Amino acid sequence: MPHPPAPVPAMLFLYRRTVANRLRQQMGRAKSPRYLAAVVMGMLYIWWALFRNAQLGSGPLAKLVETDIAVPIASAFLLLSTARWWLFGGERSALAFTPAEVQFLFPAPVSRRQLVHAKLMRMQLAILLNTLIFSVLLRGGGSSVEGWQRGLSLWMLFSTLALHRLGASIVHANAMEHVGTARRRLVLPLVLFGAVLVAVIYGVVTAWPMLRIASIAGIKAVLLAVTDALRSPVSAAALWPVRAVLEPVFLGGATKWLAAMPWAVVILALHYFWVVRLDKAFEEAALEATQHRAERQRRFRSSQMGNSRSRKGKLARVPKLALTGRPEMAIAWKNVVAALRGGAWRTQLLTFTIGLAAMAVVARSASDRAGDVFMGVTFTWGAMLLFIGPLWMRFDLRLDLPRLAMLKTMPLPGWRIVAAEIAAVTALHSVTVWSLMVVPLMMFLQEPALLAESGATIPIIVSVAVGVPVFNALMFTIQNGTALLFPAWVRLGTEARGFETMGQNLLTTGATTLVAAIALVFPVGLGALVLWITNDWGGWSVLVATILASAVVVAELWPLLLWLGGVFERIDVSEVAAST
Amino acid sequence: MIDVIEYTKLYGDTVAVQSLSFRVAPGDVLGLVGPNGAGKTTTLRALAGILQPTSGSIRIADIDLHTDPVAAKSRLAFIPDEPQLFDYLTVTEHLQFVARLYGVHDAAPRIPALLEELELSAKKDALPTELSRGMKQKLAIACGLLHQPSALLLDEPLTGLDPVGIRRMKETIAARAREGAAVILSSHLLHLVEELCTRLLVIRKGQLVALGTIAEIVEARPELAGRSLEEMFIALTGDDTVS
């Protein structure tokens, strides 16, 4: 007598073996001394990043999450993130199965509900890893809850968010594909979300006079005023569901945790039943998303992602390439074209500038110390872009390595190819960071008194303009160097990843920053020495110090580039093929 | 001219290609044939400078690929079986990119001529995603021909082409050989090999099995006389079940 189909054990087997085999394959690389050294360094770094703080007894992140302002601010942030999924459909990757999963699971005797469960099971892999990373990072703090309690809270938070993103993606994808019932199904969540957003904005708007007064007292007072606004009855009621899943993570003390947990469980359970009930819409949406991903991956493997043509069929205008001249310019030009046509870099730049201009207007109307506030915002944004930008701006070797065989046939020494790949993305990203300064400069030109008030001087602004490309070159060299040295481990391509990988991204950013910090010891030391000798911290000595420091960075990058060129020439194409 | 002397490629303990030596003179079209996994692509990739040989030497137009790779690469073109194109560059922009990369001084008149020769003129502003498989193949070949290479390496060049495209491509390859290029063509389409190639290189499990014109191969292996190329291939590569 034949056995009945057992899809759940089969899927569990599939995911268990997938993880085990992938791990084995990745660890197999450690036989090579280069990868082995990376494993050792990586383990030391993870120990340092995750465990050292905990051993000190009070991790800075753990202290931060237990402050009074954490829950309201995080609730508002989370609400905005989830609103994005509803308005723009979330990330299709939330729905997608791999082509092999589609081939084996969809025609198999597996119900739609079981398919939803398969997707949920697979999402747990990333969620559990993320939970582990954040549980360790959030350890410490005298009043905090036990480790397992925080871990459970984090798992529930990430699972609820994952379910929400999946649900939003299913409803949105169906509404976009169909008319009638499917589209009507989107109306209710959009109305609900709209109401919640309006309620939160209403709370902030009614607190506007308080915010104006607080802005004079500094950023901490502003944060407290925003927190009070979010705690007003209307905003607090609207934010309750978000707060309910956040509180177990953020509230210190076992009693508070116990009181907060039941509500978080209810929200998670509601999400689960909601997503499982969407099973009919799921299959179609998942297939469509899978097809979309396959198309994107196919494009990436042979070249790039994204839609190059506008809806009207026009191609984005790009700079013209002269047919003669230094050949590496062709490589740099190609990457600029990729950013303009494939990566919508120009749109991002425009959005940044418009956003900043809007912020400038708001800052000037909201505060009597607009220059101060706006300068702070600009520099915070700039710093974020400098450190995080190289992770998502990937129009360099990380884009081209899957075509390594073709790159290797180019009649250029390796270092010139590597330099061209890095130069293009450095130039583009420098323009992005420079653009941050356009709006404040305009603002200050209109009202020069604001400049003096903000503490920024012309030499400081010029120094920032000079230092940005050099710093970007360093950061992109680190990113490209890592991709070249460890192509089998580094994510190649440009596909966006969900919040489930937030923990991994945090560690990657930390590692990059650490390497950059080591490289900057001498340049920054030299710059500081110049400023100390001249005792001029706002004048033209700043520019001299910046130029000297930049020269040292360039001197460090030069041999590094030559070495990476050698690595490029020796790298085996099969090593890259395994990672794409 | 392509000179390969004792070329060996190892992957760990696995021998991919062993002590392969041959020469392709200007105007010659060498057909590289062998069963799947014989080492054809590994050989072509080594000739293109993509893979480093474990031992042996490769010379392109009398330039050692190992000691002066840039000069050697500027004389060769490698067209892989799967066209590697940039989705965000149009057909013409691909050729402009190659022109700058290889320093083609007369690119401006050559680009439209090549587009015409390969029937790509109507698609000159199209992106690769808007091209059929055959058109992509033609674009990859156009990119390879733009700098007038001395050595032309083609891996399954007719994949995806329609009958008219196949005929046109055969004419293009033959024309390049007549102009003095040394051509190596790897293909499983034996009738194409028979029609286009002046000599054959048969490899099996990374080792040379036969090298020369069909007449020379038959002279060395008289038992192959009177057989078709397909039968010769099966006999030479060890799968004798058909014969």
Interface residues (C-beta under 8 A of the other chain):
Chain A: R299 S302 S303 Q304 M305 G306 S308 R309 L315 L321 A322 L323 T324 G325 P327 M329 A330 I331 W333 K334 V337 A338 R341 G342 R403 L404 A405 M406 K408 T409 M410 P411 L412 P413 E569 R570 D572 V573 S574
Chain B: Y11 R45 A48 G49 I50 L51 Q52 P69 V70 A71 K73 S74 L76 A77 F78 P80 E82 P83 Q84 L85 F86 D87 Y88 L89 T90 E93 Q96 F97 V98 A99 R100 L101 Y102 G103 V104 H105 A107 A108 D125 L127 P128 T129
